[in-house]
Amino acid sequence: MPDHESATAQPKPRSTAWQTAITMLQEAEPPFIPPGAHAMTVVVEFPPGDPGTPPHRHSGPAFGYVVEGEMLLELEGEPERVVRAGEAFWAQGGDVIHYQDGNNRDDIPVRFTVTMLCEPGKPMLTLVDDEELAQRQDRRAPRPS
């Protein structure tokens, strides 16, 4: 008779790596999410020294993670800050202006991912014109000198 060792072999024990595989990067209580919103995840890459996207807003909240380099992030009402590789960020979207998302370094590129919850029928990003920026200048945090 053939050897039936495989039929009587014990099943492999389940991996327990999942119990320690998660590292919390951020927790947020996002604002209102537009009804019928859809999620979109993008990768953004800016070359060394690039100022990034001009001032803009998103129709819903956006959650991001810097993969490499350093991003200079500035949201309306908050001071600008540097988000480094391995760090997460989020923006509430809606009426809030997103002033900066450019490369903080002039020697290396920055690459980050962003998952956005977009309002149906609206673009994921809308640029803010100079007139509106001037009208809302009192909402911008003081700039470093």
N, CA, C and O atoms as a GROMACS GRO file, in nm:
protein
  580
    1MET      N    1   0.083  -0.118   0.000
    1MET     CA    2   0.000   0.000   0.000
    1MET      C    3   0.088   0.125   0.000
    1MET      O    4   0.194   0.127   0.062
    2PRO      N    5   0.042   0.228  -0.070
    2PRO     CA    6   0.122   0.350  -0.071
    2PRO      C    7   0.119   0.418   0.066
    2PRO      O    8   0.028   0.398   0.146
    3ASP      N    9   0.221   0.496   0.089
    3ASP     CA   10   0.234   0.569   0.215
    3ASP      C   11   0.134   0.686   0.215
    3ASP      O   12   0.137   0.770   0.125
    4HIS      N   13   0.047   0.691   0.314
    4HIS     CA   14  -0.054   0.796   0.324
    4HIS      C   15  -0.015   0.902   0.427
    4HIS      O   16  -0.101   0.959   0.495
    5GLU      N   17   0.113   0.926   0.438
    5GLU     CA   18   0.162   1.021   0.537
    5GLU      C   19   0.101   1.161   0.520
    5GLU      O   20   0.070   1.229   0.618
    6SER      N   21   0.084   1.204   0.392
    6SER     CA   22   0.029   1.337   0.369
    6SER      C   23  -0.116   1.346   0.416
    6SER      O   24  -0.161   1.454   0.456
    7ALA      N   25  -0.189   1.238   0.412
    7ALA     CA   26  -0.328   1.239   0.454
    7ALA      C   27  -0.340   1.252   0.605
    7ALA      O   28  -0.442   1.300   0.655
    8THR      N   29  -0.240   1.210   0.677
    8THR     CA   30  -0.247   1.215   0.823
    8THR      C   31  -0.161   1.326   0.882
    8THR      O   32  -0.153   1.342   1.004
    9ALA      N   33  -0.095   1.404   0.795
    9ALA     CA   34  -0.009   1.512   0.844
    9ALA      C   35  -0.094   1.620   0.912
    9ALA      O   36  -0.207   1.647   0.870
   10GLN      N   37  -0.040   1.679   1.014
   10GLN     CA   38  -0.108   1.786   1.086
   10GLN      C   39  -0.113   1.912   0.999
   10GLN      O   40  -0.017   1.942   0.928
   11PRO      N   41  -0.223   1.987   1.005
   11PRO     CA   42  -0.229   2.112   0.929
   11PRO      C   43  -0.126   2.211   0.985
   11PRO      O   44  -0.092   2.209   1.103
   12LYS      N   45  -0.078   2.296   0.895
   12LYS     CA   46   0.018   2.398   0.938
   12LYS      C   47  -0.051   2.492   1.037
   12LYS      O   48  -0.168   2.526   1.020
   13PRO      N   49   0.020   2.533   1.139
   13PRO     CA   50  -0.042   2.630   1.231
   13PRO      C   51  -0.064   2.763   1.159
   13PRO      O   52   0.015   2.802   1.073
   14ARG      N   53  -0.171   2.831   1.194
   14ARG     CA   54  -0.200   2.960   1.133
   14ARG      C   55  -0.096   3.062   1.177
   14ARG      O   56  -0.047   3.058   1.290
   15SER      N   57  -0.066   3.153   1.088
   15SER     CA   58   0.027   3.261   1.119
   15SER      C   59  -0.038   3.356   1.220
   15SER      O   60  -0.158   3.383   1.213
   16THR      N   61   0.041   3.406   1.310
   16THR     CA   62  -0.007   3.508   1.404
   16THR      C   63   0.053   3.644   1.372
   16THR      O   64   0.038   3.739   1.449
   17ALA      N   65   0.122   3.655   1.258
   17ALA     CA   66   0.186   3.782   1.221
   17ALA      C   67   0.084   3.895   1.211
   17ALA      O   68   0.118   4.011   1.238
   18TRP      N   69  -0.038   3.865   1.173
   18TRP     CA   70  -0.141   3.967   1.159
   18TRP      C   71  -0.166   4.041   1.290
   18TRP      O   72  -0.211   4.156   1.289
   19GLN      N   73  -0.136   3.976   1.403
   19GLN     CA   74  -0.161   4.038   1.533
   19GLN      C   75  -0.068   4.156   1.561
   19GLN      O   76  -0.100   4.243   1.642
   20THR      N   77   0.047   4.158   1.496
   20THR     CA   78   0.143   4.268   1.517
   20THR      C   79   0.180   4.337   1.385
   20THR      O   80   0.275   4.415   1.381
   21ALA      N   81   0.108   4.309   1.279
   21ALA     CA   82   0.142   4.361   1.147
   21ALA      C   83   0.095   4.505   1.124
   21ALA      O   84   0.139   4.569   1.028
   22ILE      N   85   0.008   4.556   1.209
   22ILE     CA   86  -0.050   4.688   1.186
   22ILE      C   87   0.020   4.792   1.274
   22ILE      O   88   0.038   4.772   1.394
   23THR      N   89   0.058   4.903   1.211
   23THR     CA   90   0.112   5.018   1.283
   23THR      C   91   0.017   5.134   1.260
   23THR      O   92  -0.009   5.170   1.145
   24MET      N   93  -0.035   5.193   1.367
   24MET     CA   94  -0.128   5.305   1.354
   24MET      C   95  -0.050   5.429   1.312
   24MET      O   96   0.043   5.470   1.381
   25LEU      N   97  -0.087   5.489   1.199
   25LEU     CA   98  -0.022   5.610   1.150
   25LEU      C   99  -0.101   5.735   1.188
   25LEU      O  100  -0.042   5.838   1.220
   26GLN      N  101  -0.232   5.727   1.184
   26GLN     CA  102  -0.316   5.841   1.222
   26GLN      C  103  -0.457   5.791   1.246
   26GLN      O  104  -0.500   5.690   1.192
   27GLU      N  105  -0.528   5.865   1.328
   27GLU     CA  106  -0.670   5.844   1.348
   27GLU      C  107  -0.734   5.980   1.333
   27GLU      O  108  -0.682   6.079   1.383
   28ALA      N  109  -0.846   5.986   1.266
   28ALA     CA  110  -0.912   6.115   1.245
   28ALA      C  111  -1.062   6.095   1.249
   28ALA      O  112  -1.114   5.990   1.212
   29GLU      N  113  -1.131   6.198   1.293
   29GLU     CA  114  -1.276   6.201   1.283
   29GLU      C  115  -1.309   6.298   1.170
   29GLU      O  116  -1.320   6.418   1.193
   30PRO      N  117  -1.324   6.245   1.049
   30PRO     CA  118  -1.346   6.334   0.935
   30PRO      C  119  -1.479   6.404   0.945
   30PRO      O  120  -1.572   6.357   1.011
   31PRO      N  121  -1.488   6.518   0.879
   31PRO     CA  122  -1.615   6.590   0.875
   31PRO      C  123  -1.714   6.516   0.787
   31PRO      O  124  -1.692   6.402   0.746
   32PHE      N  125  -1.820   6.582   0.760
   32PHE     CA  126  -1.926   6.530   0.674
   32PHE      C  127  -1.868   6.471   0.545
   32PHE      O  128  -1.785   6.534   0.478
   33ILE      N  129  -1.914   6.353   0.511
   33ILE     CA  130  -1.876   6.290   0.384
   33ILE      C  131  -1.996   6.307   0.290
   33ILE      O  132  -2.108   6.268   0.324
   34PRO      N  133  -1.972   6.363   0.172
   34PRO     CA  134  -2.084   6.388   0.080
   34PRO      C  135  -2.162   6.258   0.048
   34PRO      O  136  -2.102   6.153   0.027
   35PRO      N  137  -2.295   6.267   0.046
   35PRO     CA  138  -2.375   6.149   0.009
   35PRO      C  139  -2.334   6.098  -0.129
   35PRO      O  140  -2.313   6.177  -0.221
   36GLY      N  141  -2.324   5.968  -0.144
   36GLY     CA  142  -2.290   5.909  -0.273
   36GLY      C  143  -2.145   5.925  -0.311
   36GLY      O  144  -2.107   5.900  -0.426
   37ALA      N  145  -2.062   5.967  -0.215
   37ALA     CA  146  -1.920   5.990  -0.245
   37ALA      C  147  -1.854   5.862  -0.296
   37ALA      O  148  -1.894   5.751  -0.260
   38HIS      N  149  -1.754   5.880  -0.379
   38HIS     CA  150  -1.674   5.767  -0.422
   38HIS      C  151  -1.530   5.792  -0.380
   38HIS      O  152  -1.487   5.907  -0.367
   39ALA      N  153  -1.456   5.685  -0.358
   39ALA     CA  154  -1.316   5.696  -0.316
   39ALA      C  155  -1.225   5.689  -0.437
   39ALA      O  156  -1.250   5.616  -0.533
   40MET      N  157  -1.118   5.766  -0.429
   40MET     CA  158  -1.018   5.770  -0.535
   40MET      C  159  -0.882   5.773  -0.467
   40MET      O  160  -0.858   5.855  -0.378
   41THR      N  161  -0.792   5.684  -0.507
   41THR     CA  162  -0.656   5.685  -0.453
   41THR      C  163  -0.561   5.718  -0.566
   41THR      O  164  -0.564   5.656  -0.673
   42VAL      N  165  -0.474   5.818  -0.542
   42VAL     CA  166  -0.379   5.863  -0.643
   42VAL      C  167  -0.238   5.864  -0.584
   42VAL      O  168  -0.220   5.870  -0.462
   43VAL      N  169  -0.140   5.860  -0.671
   43VAL     CA  170   0.000   5.879  -0.633
   43VAL      C  171   0.041   6.013  -0.692
   43VAL      O  172   0.019   6.040  -0.810
   44VAL      N  173   0.102   6.098  -0.608
   44VAL     CA  174   0.147   6.231  -0.651
   44VAL      C  175   0.299   6.233  -0.639
   44VAL      O  176   0.354   6.193  -0.536
   45GLU      N  177   0.366   6.280  -0.744
   45GLU     CA  178   0.512   6.288  -0.743
   45GLU      C  179   0.554   6.426  -0.791
   45GLU      O  180   0.516   6.470  -0.900
   46PHE      N  181   0.634   6.496  -0.709
   46PHE     CA  182   0.688   6.626  -0.747
   46PHE      C  183   0.840   6.618  -0.746
   46PHE      O  184   0.898   6.558  -0.656
   47PRO      N  185   0.905   6.678  -0.847
   47PRO     CA  186   1.052   6.678  -0.852
   47PRO      C  187   1.110   6.766  -0.741
   47PRO      O  188   1.037   6.841  -0.676
   48PRO      N  189   1.241   6.758  -0.721
   48PRO     CA  190   1.305   6.841  -0.618
   48PRO      C  191   1.267   6.988  -0.633
   48PRO      O  192   1.269   7.044  -0.742
   49GLY      N  193   1.233   7.050  -0.520
   49GLY     CA  194   1.203   7.193  -0.516
   49GLY      C  195   1.071   7.236  -0.574
   49GLY      O  196   1.041   7.355  -0.574
   50ASP      N  197   0.989   7.145  -0.626
   50ASP     CA  198   0.864   7.182  -0.690
   50ASP      C  199   0.764   7.233  -0.586
   50ASP      O  200   0.748   7.171  -0.481
   51PRO      N  201   0.695   7.347  -0.613
   51PRO     CA  202   0.601   7.401  -0.515
   51PRO      C  203   0.471   7.322  -0.504
   51PRO      O  204   0.393   7.347  -0.412
   52GLY      N  205   0.447   7.229  -0.594
   52GLY     CA  206   0.327   7.146  -0.586
   52GLY      C  207   0.205   7.212  -0.649
   52GLY      O  208   0.217   7.305  -0.728
   53THR      N  209   0.089   7.163  -0.612
   53THR     CA  210  -0.037   7.211  -0.667
   53THR      C  211  -0.067   7.352  -0.614
   53THR      O  212  -0.050   7.377  -0.495
   54PRO      N  213  -0.111   7.443  -0.700
   54PRO     CA  214  -0.151   7.576  -0.651
   54PRO      C  215  -0.263   7.562  -0.548
   54PRO      O  216  -0.325   7.456  -0.538
   55PRO      N  217  -0.292   7.667  -0.470
   55PRO     CA  218  -0.399   7.658  -0.370
   55PRO      C  219  -0.527   7.599  -0.431
   55PRO      O  220  -0.568   7.637  -0.541
   56HIS      N  221  -0.588   7.506  -0.357
   56HIS     CA  222  -0.702   7.432  -0.408
   56HIS      C  223  -0.788   7.382  -0.292
   56HIS      O  224  -0.755   7.403  -0.176
   57ARG      N  225  -0.897   7.316  -0.328
   57ARG     CA  226  -0.979   7.247  -0.228
   57ARG      C  227  -1.027   7.116  -0.288
   57ARG      O  228  -1.028   7.096  -0.410
   58HIS      N  229  -1.066   7.027  -0.198
   58HIS     CA  230  -1.121   6.896  -0.237
   58HIS      C  231  -1.268   6.892  -0.193
   58HIS      O  232  -1.304   6.954  -0.093
   59SER      N  233  -1.351   6.821  -0.267
   59SER     CA  234  -1.494   6.817  -0.235
   59SER      C  235  -1.525   6.732  -0.112
   59SER      O  236  -1.634   6.741  -0.056
   60GLY      N  237  -1.430   6.649  -0.071
   60GLY     CA  238  -1.447   6.566   0.048
   60GLY      C  239  -1.313   6.546   0.116
   60GLY      O  240  -1.212   6.598   0.068
   61PRO      N  241  -1.310   6.471   0.225
   61PRO     CA  242  -1.184   6.452   0.297
   61PRO      C  243  -1.082   6.373   0.215
   61PRO      O  244  -1.116   6.292   0.129
   62ALA      N  245  -0.955   6.400   0.245
   62ALA     CA  246  -0.844   6.333   0.176
   62ALA      C  247  -0.746   6.281   0.281
   62ALA      O  248  -0.713   6.353   0.376
   63PHE      N  249  -0.701   6.158   0.264
   63PHE     CA  250  -0.609   6.094   0.358
   63PHE      C  251  -0.485   6.051   0.282
   63PHE      O  252  -0.496   5.984   0.179
   64GLY      N  253  -0.367   6.089   0.331
   64GLY     CA  254  -0.246   6.062   0.257
   64GLY      C  255  -0.133   6.004   0.339
   64GLY      O  256  -0.138   5.999   0.462
   65TYR      N  257  -0.031   5.959   0.267
   65TYR     CA  258   0.088   5.897   0.326
   65TYR      C  259   0.207   5.932   0.237
   65TYR      O  260   0.203   5.910   0.116
   66VAL      N  261   0.313   5.986   0.298
   66VAL     CA  262   0.432   6.021   0.221
   66VAL      C  263   0.519   5.896   0.208
   66VAL      O  264   0.563   5.839   0.308
   67VAL      N  265   0.542   5.855   0.084
   67VAL     CA  266   0.619   5.735   0.055
   67VAL      C  267   0.769   5.765   0.056
   67VAL      O  268   0.848   5.689   0.111
   68GLU      N  269   0.807   5.877  -0.007
   68GLU     CA  270   0.948   5.917  -0.007
   68GLU      C  271   0.959   6.069  -0.012
   68GLU      O  272   0.873   6.137  -0.066
   69GLY      N  273   1.067   6.120   0.046
   69GLY     CA  274   1.090   6.263   0.046
   69GLY      C  275   1.016   6.334   0.159
   69GLY      O  276   0.982   6.273   0.260
   70GLU      N  277   0.993   6.463   0.139
   70GLU     CA  278   0.926   6.547   0.238
   70GLU      C  279   0.829   6.642   0.168
   70GLU      O  280   0.865   6.708   0.071
   71MET      N  281   0.707   6.648   0.218
   71MET     CA  282   0.606   6.737   0.163
   71MET      C  283   0.589   6.855   0.259
   71MET      O  284   0.587   6.837   0.380
   72LEU      N  285   0.576   6.975   0.202
   72LEU     CA  286   0.540   7.092   0.281
   72LEU      C  287   0.389   7.106   0.269
   72LEU      O  288   0.337   7.135   0.161
   73LEU      N  289   0.318   7.084   0.379
   73LEU     CA  290   0.172   7.082   0.380
   73LEU      C  291   0.120   7.204   0.455
   73LEU      O  292   0.167   7.236   0.564
   74GLU      N  293   0.022   7.270   0.396
   74GLU     CA  294  -0.043   7.381   0.465
   74GLU      C  295  -0.191   7.381   0.430
   74GLU      O  296  -0.229   7.388   0.313
   75LEU      N  297  -0.273   7.374   0.534
   75LEU     CA  298  -0.418   7.379   0.522
   75LEU      C  299  -0.469   7.506   0.587
   75LEU      O  300  -0.409   7.556   0.683
   76GLU      N  301  -0.578   7.559   0.537
   76GLU     CA  302  -0.634   7.682   0.591
   76GLU      C  303  -0.654   7.672   0.742
   76GLU      O  304  -0.712   7.575   0.792
   77GLY      N  305  -0.604   7.774   0.814
   77GLY     CA  306  -0.620   7.779   0.959
   77GLY      C  307  -0.513   7.705   1.036
   77GLY      O  308  -0.511   7.711   1.158
   78GLU      N  309  -0.423   7.635   0.966
   78GLU     CA  310  -0.316   7.560   1.033
   78GLU      C  311  -0.182   7.610   0.983
   78GLU      O  312  -0.169   7.648   0.866
   79PRO      N  313  -0.080   7.611   1.070
   79PRO     CA  314   0.054   7.650   1.022
   79PRO      C  315   0.108   7.544   0.925
   79PRO      O  316   0.073   7.426   0.934
   80GLU      N  317   0.192   7.589   0.833
   80GLU     CA  318   0.254   7.491   0.742
   80GLU      C  319   0.339   7.395   0.824
   80GLU      O  320   0.393   7.431   0.929
   81ARG      N  321   0.351   7.273   0.774
   81ARG     CA  322   0.432   7.172   0.843
   81ARG      C  323   0.492   7.077   0.741
   81ARG      O  324   0.443   7.064   0.629
   82VAL      N  325   0.599   7.013   0.782
   82VAL     CA  326   0.667   6.917   0.696
   82VAL      C  327   0.616   6.777   0.731
   82VAL      O  328   0.612   6.739   0.848
   83VAL      N  329   0.576   6.703   0.629
   83VAL     CA  330   0.535   6.564   0.645
   83VAL      C  331   0.641   6.479   0.575
   83VAL      O  332   0.662   6.492   0.454
   84ARG      N  333   0.708   6.394   0.652
   84ARG     CA  334   0.822   6.317   0.601
   84ARG      C  335   0.780   6.175   0.560
   84ARG      O  336   0.673   6.126   0.598
   85ALA      N  337   0.866   6.111   0.483
   85ALA     CA  338   0.842   5.972   0.442
   85ALA      C  339   0.807   5.888   0.565
   85ALA      O  340   0.874   5.894   0.668
   86GLY      N  341   0.701   5.809   0.550
   86GLY     CA  342   0.656   5.724   0.660
   86GLY      C  343   0.550   5.789   0.748
   86GLY      O  344   0.500   5.725   0.840
   87GLU      N  345   0.516   5.915   0.720
   87GLU     CA  346   0.416   5.985   0.799
   87GLU      C  347   0.288   6.003   0.719
   87GLU      O  348   0.290   6.011   0.596
   88ALA      N  349   0.176   6.010   0.791
   88ALA     CA  350   0.044   6.025   0.730
   88ALA      C  351  -0.008   6.166   0.752
   88ALA      O  352   0.038   6.237   0.841
   89PHE      N  353  -0.105   6.206   0.671
   89PHE     CA  354  -0.169   6.336   0.683
   89PHE      C  355  -0.312   6.324   0.635
   89PHE      O  356  -0.348   6.227   0.569
   90TRP      N  357  -0.394   6.424   0.669
   90TRP     CA  358  -0.530   6.428   0.615
   90TRP      C  359  -0.578   6.571   0.607
   90TRP      O  360  -0.529   6.658   0.678
   91ALA      N  361  -0.673   6.594   0.520
   91ALA     CA  362  -0.734   6.724   0.502
   91ALA      C  363  -0.885   6.704   0.498
   91ALA      O  364  -0.934   6.610   0.436
   92GLN      N  365  -0.958   6.791   0.565
   92GLN     CA  366  -1.101   6.769   0.576
   92GLN      C  367  -1.178   6.793   0.447
   92GLN      O  368  -1.288   6.739   0.432
   93GLY      N  369  -1.127   6.869   0.356
   93GLY     CA  370  -1.198   6.891   0.231
   93GLY      C  371  -1.311   6.992   0.248
   93GLY      O  372  -1.318   7.063   0.348
   94GLY      N  373  -1.399   6.997   0.150
   94GLY     CA  374  -1.509   7.093   0.153
   94GLY      C  375  -1.459   7.233   0.124
   94GLY      O  376  -1.390   7.256   0.025
   95ASP      N  377  -1.494   7.328   0.210
   95ASP     CA  378  -1.462   7.469   0.188
   95ASP      C  379  -1.318   7.506   0.227
   95ASP      O  380  -1.273   7.615   0.194
   96VAL      N  381  -1.247   7.418   0.294
   96VAL     CA  382  -1.112   7.448   0.344
   96VAL      C  383  -1.010   7.454   0.229
   96VAL      O  384  -1.004   7.364   0.146
   97ILE      N  385  -0.931   7.562   0.226
   97ILE     CA  386  -0.828   7.577   0.123
   97ILE      C  387  -0.704   7.497   0.161
   97ILE      O  388  -0.659   7.501   0.275
   98HIS      N  389  -0.653   7.427   0.065
   98HIS     CA  390  -0.529   7.349   0.077
   98HIS      C  391  -0.422   7.433   0.007
   98HIS      O  392  -0.411   7.431  -0.115
   99TYR      N  393  -0.342   7.508   0.086
   99TYR     CA  394  -0.247   7.604   0.030
   99TYR      C  395  -0.123   7.539  -0.031
   99TYR      O  396  -0.078   7.578  -0.139
  100GLN      N  397  -0.068   7.439   0.037
  100GLN     CA  398   0.059   7.382  -0.009
  100GLN      C  399   0.057   7.230   0.002
  100GLN      O  400  -0.002   7.174   0.094
  101ASP      N  401   0.124   7.166  -0.093
  101ASP     CA  402   0.150   7.022  -0.089
  101ASP      C  403   0.278   6.991  -0.165
  101ASP      O  404   0.296   6.881  -0.216
  102GLY      N  405   0.367   7.090  -0.172
  102GLY     CA  406   0.486   7.078  -0.256
  102GLY      C  407   0.601   7.006  -0.190
  102GLY      O  408   0.593   6.962  -0.076
  103ASN      N  409   0.709   6.995  -0.267
  103ASN     CA  410   0.830   6.928  -0.220
  103ASN      C  411   0.906   7.022  -0.128
  103ASN      O  412   0.940   7.134  -0.167
  104ASN      N  413   0.933   6.978  -0.008
  104ASN     CA  414   1.008   7.057   0.089
  104ASN      C  415   1.158   7.053   0.065
  104ASN      O  416   1.232   7.131   0.124
  105ARG      N  417   1.204   6.964  -0.021
  105ARG     CA  418   1.347   6.947  -0.045
  105ARG      C  419   1.381   6.984  -0.188
  105ARG      O  420   1.301   6.964  -0.279
  106ASP      N  421   1.502   7.039  -0.207
  106ASP     CA  422   1.544   7.072  -0.344
  106ASP      C  423   1.647   6.973  -0.398
  106ASP      O  424   1.705   6.994  -0.504
  107ASP      N  425   1.669   6.864  -0.322
  107ASP     CA  426   1.768   6.765  -0.364
  107ASP      C  427   1.709   6.627  -0.394
  107ASP      O  428   1.778   6.544  -0.453
  108ILE      N  429   1.585   6.602  -0.356
  108ILE     CA  430   1.522   6.472  -0.380
  108ILE      C  431   1.374   6.493  -0.416
  108ILE      O  432   1.316   6.594  -0.378
  109PRO      N  433   1.314   6.399  -0.489
  109PRO     CA  434   1.170   6.411  -0.520
  109PRO      C  435   1.086   6.378  -0.396
  109PRO      O  436   1.137   6.322  -0.298
  110VAL      N  437   0.959   6.413  -0.401
  110VAL     CA  438   0.862   6.371  -0.300
  110VAL      C  439   0.757   6.287  -0.372
  110VAL      O  440   0.716   6.319  -0.484
  111ARG      N  441   0.714   6.181  -0.306
  111ARG     CA  442   0.608   6.096  -0.362
  111ARG      C  443   0.515   6.061  -0.248
  111ARG      O  444   0.558   6.014  -0.143
  112PHE      N  445   0.385   6.084  -0.269
  112PHE     CA  446   0.287   6.051  -0.166
  112PHE      C  447   0.160   5.997  -0.230
  112PHE      O  448   0.131   6.024  -0.346
  113THR      N  449   0.086   5.921  -0.153
  113THR     CA  450  -0.043   5.870  -0.198
  113THR      C  451  -0.152   5.948  -0.124
  113THR      O  452  -0.133   5.992  -0.011
  114VAL      N  453  -0.265   5.963  -0.189
  114VAL     CA  454  -0.380   6.029  -0.128
  114VAL      C  455  -0.506   5.952  -0.168
  114VAL      O  456  -0.528   5.922  -0.285
  115THR      N  457  -0.588   5.920  -0.068
  115THR     CA  458  -0.719   5.863  -0.093
  115THR      C  459  -0.821   5.971  -0.060
  115THR      O  460  -0.826   6.022   0.051
  116MET      N  461  -0.902   6.006  -0.160
  116MET     CA  462  -1.000   6.114  -0.145
  116MET      C  463  -1.141   6.058  -0.157
  116MET      O  464  -1.168   5.968  -0.236
  117LEU      N  465  -1.229   6.113  -0.076
  117LEU     CA  466  -1.371   6.082  -0.088
  117LEU      C  467  -1.433   6.199  -0.163
  117LEU      O  468  -1.446   6.309  -0.110
  118CYS      N  469  -1.470   6.175  -0.287
  118CYS     CA  470  -1.511   6.281  -0.378
  118CYS      C  471  -1.662   6.289  -0.390
  118CYS      O  472  -1.732   6.188  -0.395
  119GLU      N  473  -1.712   6.412  -0.394
  119GLU     CA  474  -1.854   6.436  -0.412
  119GLU      C  475  -1.892   6.403  -0.557
  119GLU      O  476  -1.820   6.443  -0.649
  120PRO      N  477  -2.003   6.331  -0.578
  120PRO     CA  478  -2.043   6.295  -0.715
  120PRO      C  479  -2.060   6.419  -0.802
  120PRO      O  480  -2.117   6.519  -0.759
  121GLY      N  481  -2.010   6.411  -0.925
  121GLY     CA  482  -2.026   6.518  -1.021
  121GLY      C  483  -1.932   6.636  -1.003
  121GLY      O  484  -1.939   6.732  -1.080
  122LYS      N  485  -1.844   6.630  -0.903
  122LYS     CA  486  -1.749   6.739  -0.880
  122LYS      C  487  -1.608   6.686  -0.902
  122LYS      O  488  -1.581   6.568  -0.878
  123PRO      N  489  -1.517   6.772  -0.949
  123PRO     CA  490  -1.379   6.726  -0.968
  123PRO      C  491  -1.314   6.698  -0.832
  123PRO      O  492  -1.356   6.753  -0.730
  124MET      N  493  -1.212   6.615  -0.833
  124MET     CA  494  -1.144   6.582  -0.707
  124MET      C  495  -1.068   6.702  -0.652
  124MET      O  496  -1.037   6.706  -0.533
  125LEU      N  497  -1.038   6.799  -0.738
  125LEU     CA  498  -0.958   6.913  -0.698
  125LEU      C  499  -1.006   7.035  -0.776
  125LEU      O  500  -1.026   7.029  -0.897
  126THR      N  501  -1.024   7.146  -0.704
  126THR     CA  502  -1.063   7.271  -0.768
  126THR      C  503  -0.965   7.379  -0.724
  126THR      O  504  -0.946   7.401  -0.605
  127LEU      N  505  -0.904   7.447  -0.821
  127LEU     CA  506  -0.809   7.554  -0.788
  127LEU      C  507  -0.884   7.675  -0.732
  127LEU      O  508  -0.998   7.702  -0.770
  128VAL      N  509  -0.818   7.747  -0.641
  128VAL     CA  510  -0.873   7.867  -0.579
  128VAL      C  511  -0.807   7.988  -0.646
  128VAL      O  512  -0.685   7.994  -0.657
  129ASP      N  513  -0.888   8.086  -0.690
  129ASP     CA  514  -0.831   8.202  -0.761
  129ASP      C  515  -0.775   8.305  -0.663
  129ASP      O  516  -0.802   8.301  -0.543
  130ASP      N  517  -0.696   8.398  -0.716
  130ASP     CA  518  -0.628   8.499  -0.635
  130ASP      C  519  -0.726   8.588  -0.560
  130ASP      O  520  -0.698   8.630  -0.448
  131GLU      N  521  -0.841   8.618  -0.620
  131GLU     CA  522  -0.941   8.702  -0.555
  131GLU      C  523  -0.992   8.636  -0.426
  131GLU      O  524  -1.001   8.701  -0.322
  132GLU      N  525  -1.025   8.508  -0.434
  132GLU     CA  526  -1.074   8.439  -0.315
  132GLU      C  527  -0.963   8.426  -0.210
  132GLU      O  528  -0.989   8.439  -0.091
  133LEU      N  529  -0.840   8.402  -0.254
  133LEU     CA  530  -0.728   8.396  -0.159
  133LEU      C  531  -0.715   8.527  -0.082
  133LEU      O  532  -0.693   8.527   0.039
  134ALA      N  533  -0.729   8.640  -0.153
  134ALA     CA  534  -0.721   8.771  -0.088
  134ALA      C  535  -0.837   8.791   0.011
  134ALA      O  536  -0.817   8.845   0.120
  135GLN      N  537  -0.957   8.748  -0.027
  135GLN     CA  538  -1.074   8.763   0.060
  135GLN      C  539  -1.061   8.681   0.188
  135GLN      O  540  -1.116   8.718   0.292
  136ARG      N  541  -0.989   8.571   0.181
  136ARG     CA  542  -0.980   8.479   0.295
  136ARG      C  543  -0.844   8.484   0.364
  136ARG      O  544  -0.811   8.395   0.443
  137GLN      N  545  -0.764   8.584   0.335
  137GLN     CA  546  -0.628   8.588   0.390
  137GLN      C  547  -0.626   8.586   0.542
  137GLN      O  548  -0.528   8.541   0.601
  138ASP      N  549  -0.733   8.633   0.607
  138ASP     CA  550  -0.738   8.632   0.754
  138ASP      C  551  -0.753   8.491   0.810
  138ASP      O  552  -0.734   8.471   0.930
  139ARG      N  553  -0.787   8.393   0.727
  139ARG     CA  554  -0.803   8.254   0.772
  139ARG      C  555  -0.672   8.174   0.761
  139ARG      O  556  -0.663   8.061   0.809
  140ARG      N  557  -0.572   8.234   0.698
  140ARG     CA  558  -0.444   8.164   0.680
  140ARG      C  559  -0.359   8.185   0.803
  140ARG      O  560  -0.348   8.297   0.854
  141ALA      N  561  -0.298   8.078   0.851
  141ALA     CA  562  -0.210   8.087   0.968
  141ALA      C  563  -0.090   8.176   0.936
  141ALA      O  564  -0.049   8.186   0.820
  142PRO      N  565  -0.034   8.240   1.039
  142PRO     CA  566   0.085   8.325   1.014
  142PRO      C  567   0.195   8.246   0.941
  142PRO      O  568   0.218   8.128   0.969
  143ARG      N  569   0.260   8.313   0.850
  143ARG     CA  570   0.367   8.252   0.769
  143ARG      C  571   0.500   8.268   0.841
  143ARG      O  572   0.523   8.369   0.907
  144PRO      N  573   0.589   8.169   0.828
  144PRO     CA  574   0.723   8.184   0.887
  144PRO      C  575   0.798   8.298   0.818
  144PRO      O  576   0.781   8.321   0.698
  145SER      N  577   0.882   8.366   0.894
  145SER     CA  578   0.954   8.478   0.831
  145SER      C  579   1.085   8.437   0.771
  145SER      O  580   1.157   8.520   0.715
   0.00000   0.00000   0.00000
